[in-house]
């Protein structure tokens, strides 16, 4: 799933939670963190997807945050765990899948509900093509609808 979907998903999931801006920042940052492997892959090999969906998309990466929580019992670590887990869950829904058992197995597991992001779509024509990144567009539409509802209901209740 492209980046915007990973940022919108936690917001839509936890929108009713009373969190401070710092908590939202942690949740969204860690929901984007597993894709850091794209930058590392590019710097190491010159290929954006050289290391993509390996360690940072595995159960081992999720366990890392659970292990930190054992020693540092703070809500920020829980938010990090939720962000990373949500990212990996969303990526497991596409055709590419994720290597849950990496490094013990290189097999990718995915439900194939929509097609994976493709480098051929990372150009102006591909990004504007409605057939590409459908999940992101659905999540963005849900976010816009929720924002209209939220601000509309605040405005309406303030008028009475």
C-alpha positions as a LaTeX table, in Angstrom:
\begin{tabular}{lrrr}
\hline
Residue & $x$ (\AA) & $y$ (\AA) & $z$ (\AA) \\
\hline
Unk1 & 0.00 & 0.00 & 0.00 \\
Unk2 & 1.32 & 3.47 & $-0.78$ \\
Unk3 & 2.37 & 5.73 & 2.07 \\
Unk4 & $-0.77$ & 7.83 & 2.43 \\
Unk5 & $-2.87$ & 4.76 & 3.25 \\
Unk6 & $-0.52$ & 3.81 & 6.07 \\
Unk7 & $-0.89$ & 7.31 & 7.53 \\
Unk8 & $-4.68$ & 7.48 & 7.14 \\
Unk9 & $-5.47$ & 4.00 & 8.51 \\
Unk10 & $-4.43$ & 4.73 & 12.13 \\
Unk11 & $-6.34$ & 8.00 & 12.07 \\
Unk12 & $-9.53$ & 6.30 & 10.88 \\
Unk13 & $-9.07$ & 3.46 & 13.36 \\
Unk14 & $-8.38$ & 5.56 & 16.45 \\
Unk15 & $-10.25$ & 8.77 & 15.58 \\
Unk16 & $-12.48$ & 8.55 & 18.65 \\
Unk17 & $-9.56$ & 8.19 & 21.06 \\
Unk18 & $-8.63$ & 11.22 & 23.12 \\
Unk19 & $-4.93$ & 11.51 & 22.27 \\
Unk20 & $-2.66$ & 14.48 & 22.36 \\
Unk21 & $-0.86$ & 15.59 & 19.22 \\
Unk22 & 2.31 & 13.82 & 20.41 \\
Unk23 & 0.46 & 10.50 & 20.61 \\
Unk24 & $-0.95$ & 10.96 & 17.11 \\
Unk25 & 2.54 & 11.80 & 15.86 \\
Unk26 & 3.97 & 8.60 & 17.36 \\
Unk27 & 1.15 & 6.48 & 15.95 \\
Unk28 & 1.48 & 7.89 & 12.42 \\
Unk29 & 5.31 & 7.91 & 12.47 \\
Unk30 & 5.46 & 4.25 & 13.43 \\
Unk31 & 2.76 & 3.34 & 10.94 \\
Unk32 & 5.13 & 4.68 & 8.25 \\
Unk33 & 8.37 & 3.33 & 9.78 \\
Unk34 & 8.39 & $-0.14$ & 8.14 \\
Unk35 & 8.85 & 1.52 & 4.73 \\
Unk36 & 12.21 & 2.94 & 5.88 \\
Unk37 & 13.63 & $-0.12$ & 4.12 \\
Unk38 & 12.89 & 1.59 & 0.79 \\
Unk39 & 15.34 & 4.39 & 1.66 \\
Unk40 & 17.90 & 1.94 & 3.05 \\
Unk41 & 17.59 & $-0.21$ & $-0.07$ \\
Unk42 & 18.12 & 2.80 & $-2.32$ \\
Unk43 & 21.17 & 4.01 & $-0.39$ \\
Unk44 & 22.71 & 0.52 & $-0.21$ \\
Unk45 & 21.93 & $-0.84$ & $-3.68$ \\
Unk46 & 20.57 & 2.03 & $-5.78$ \\
Unk47 & 17.29 & 0.10 & $-6.03$ \\
Unk48 & 14.26 & 1.43 & $-4.15$ \\
Unk49 & 12.92 & $-2.05$ & $-3.54$ \\
Unk50 & 16.31 & $-3.74$ & $-2.87$ \\
Unk51 & 15.38 & $-4.58$ & 0.75 \\
Unk52 & 11.69 & $-3.74$ & 0.71 \\
Unk53 & 9.38 & $-5.96$ & 2.75 \\
Unk54 & 12.00 & $-7.96$ & 4.53 \\
Unk55 & 12.94 & $-7.36$ & 8.21 \\
Unk56 & 10.71 & $-4.32$ & 8.70 \\
Unk57 & 7.65 & $-6.19$ & 7.42 \\
Unk58 & 8.11 & $-9.31$ & 9.54 \\
Unk59 & 6.76 & $-10.66$ & 12.81 \\
Unk60 & 10.28 & $-10.21$ & 14.23 \\
Unk61 & 9.99 & $-6.43$ & 13.77 \\
Unk62 & 6.64 & $-6.41$ & 15.59 \\
Unk63 & 8.15 & $-8.49$ & 18.42 \\
Unk64 & 10.91 & $-5.90$ & 18.79 \\
Unk65 & 8.36 & $-3.32$ & 19.99 \\
Unk66 & 6.62 & $-5.86$ & 22.23 \\
Unk67 & 10.00 & $-6.65$ & 23.83 \\
Unk68 & 10.69 & $-2.96$ & 24.43 \\
Unk69 & 7.33 & $-2.67$ & 26.18 \\
Unk70 & 8.31 & $-5.44$ & 28.61 \\
Unk71 & 11.13 & $-3.19$ & 29.85 \\
Unk72 & 9.60 & 0.26 & 29.27 \\
Unk73 & 5.92 & 0.13 & 30.13 \\
Unk74 & 4.81 & 3.35 & 28.42 \\
Unk75 & 1.84 & 4.16 & 26.21 \\
Unk76 & 4.20 & 5.50 & 23.52 \\
Unk77 & 5.63 & 2.00 & 23.03 \\
Unk78 & 2.08 & 0.62 & 22.68 \\
Unk79 & 1.30 & 3.24 & 20.03 \\
Unk80 & 4.52 & 2.31 & 18.20 \\
Unk81 & 3.54 & $-1.37$ & 18.33 \\
Unk82 & 0.06 & $-0.57$ & 16.98 \\
Unk83 & 1.47 & 1.61 & 14.20 \\
Unk84 & 3.97 & $-0.99$ & 13.01 \\
Unk85 & 1.44 & $-3.85$ & 13.31 \\
Unk86 & $-1.16$ & $-1.88$ & 11.34 \\
Unk87 & 1.32 & $-1.20$ & 8.55 \\
Unk88 & 2.26 & $-4.85$ & 8.23 \\
Unk89 & $-1.41$ & $-5.89$ & 8.40 \\
Unk90 & $-2.33$ & $-3.52$ & 5.56 \\
Unk91 & 0.56 & $-4.74$ & 3.41 \\
Unk92 & $-0.53$ & $-8.34$ & 4.00 \\
Unk93 & $-3.84$ & $-7.58$ & 2.30 \\
Unk94 & $-2.33$ & $-6.91$ & $-1.15$ \\
Unk95 & $-1.09$ & $-9.31$ & $-3.83$ \\
Unk96 & 2.58 & $-9.01$ & $-2.84$ \\
Unk97 & 2.07 & $-9.90$ & 0.82 \\
Unk98 & 4.66 & $-9.78$ & 3.60 \\
Unk99 & 7.31 & $-12.21$ & 4.85 \\
Unk100 & 5.85 & $-12.75$ & 8.33 \\
Unk101 & 8.42 & $-15.41$ & 9.21 \\
Unk102 & 11.51 & $-13.62$ & 7.87 \\
Unk103 & 14.46 & $-14.52$ & 8.39 \\
Unk104 & 13.34 & $-18.11$ & 8.98 \\
Unk105 & 11.34 & $-18.22$ & 5.76 \\
Unk106 & 11.42 & $-16.07$ & 2.63 \\
Unk107 & 7.79 & $-16.91$ & 1.79 \\
Unk108 & 5.42 & $-13.96$ & 1.39 \\
Unk109 & 1.89 & $-14.21$ & 2.78 \\
Unk110 & $-0.88$ & $-12.03$ & 1.40 \\
Unk111 & $-4.63$ & $-12.11$ & 0.89 \\
Unk112 & $-4.52$ & $-10.45$ & $-2.54$ \\
Unk113 & $-7.44$ & $-8.08$ & $-1.96$ \\
Unk114 & $-5.82$ & $-5.47$ & $-4.25$ \\
Unk115 & $-2.70$ & $-5.22$ & $-6.36$ \\
Unk116 & 0.59 & $-4.13$ & $-4.87$ \\
Unk117 & 2.27 & $-0.83$ & $-5.59$ \\
Unk118 & 4.31 & $-1.02$ & $-8.75$ \\
Unk119 & 7.29 & 1.09 & $-9.82$ \\
Unk120 & 5.63 & 1.61 & $-13.21$ \\
Unk121 & 2.92 & 3.59 & $-11.41$ \\
Unk122 & 5.36 & 5.97 & $-9.72$ \\
Unk123 & 5.24 & 8.58 & $-12.47$ \\
Unk124 & 2.84 & 11.49 & $-13.02$ \\
Unk125 & 0.60 & 9.51 & $-15.38$ \\
Unk126 & 0.56 & 6.47 & $-13.10$ \\
Unk127 & $-0.16$ & 8.45 & $-9.97$ \\
Unk128 & $-3.12$ & 10.18 & $-11.59$ \\
Unk129 & $-4.53$ & 6.97 & $-13.06$ \\
Unk130 & $-7.70$ & 6.10 & $-11.10$ \\
Unk131 & $-6.97$ & 2.38 & $-11.45$ \\
Unk132 & $-3.81$ & 2.72 & $-9.33$ \\
Unk133 & $-3.73$ & 2.92 & $-5.54$ \\
Unk134 & $-7.43$ & 2.22 & $-5.08$ \\
Unk135 & $-7.10$ & 1.37 & $-1.35$ \\
Unk136 & $-5.46$ & 4.73 & $-0.68$ \\
Unk137 & $-8.21$ & 6.55 & $-2.52$ \\
Unk138 & $-10.84$ & 4.70 & $-0.51$ \\
Unk139 & $-9.09$ & 5.54 & 2.77 \\
Unk140 & $-8.67$ & 9.17 & 1.71 \\
Unk141 & $-12.36$ & 9.37 & 0.77 \\
Unk142 & $-13.31$ & 7.93 & 4.19 \\
Unk143 & $-11.08$ & 10.47 & 5.90 \\
Unk144 & $-12.66$ & 13.35 & 3.96 \\
Unk145 & $-16.17$ & 12.10 & 4.75 \\
Unk146 & $-15.30$ & 11.77 & 8.42 \\
Unk147 & $-13.82$ & 15.29 & 8.51 \\
Unk148 & $-16.96$ & 16.70 & 6.87 \\
Unk149 & $-19.10$ & 14.87 & 9.42 \\
Unk150 & $-16.93$ & 15.96 & 12.35 \\
Unk151 & $-16.73$ & 19.64 & 11.49 \\
Unk152 & $-20.31$ & 19.72 & 10.24 \\
Unk153 & $-21.64$ & 18.28 & 13.50 \\
Unk154 & $-19.49$ & 20.70 & 15.55 \\
Unk155 & $-20.81$ & 23.62 & 13.52 \\
Unk156 & $-24.42$ & 22.40 & 13.77 \\
Unk157 & $-24.22$ & 21.79 & 17.52 \\
Unk158 & $-22.64$ & 25.20 & 18.04 \\
Unk159 & $-25.57$ & 26.87 & 16.24 \\
Unk160 & $-28.19$ & 25.46 & 18.61 \\
\hline
\end{tabular}
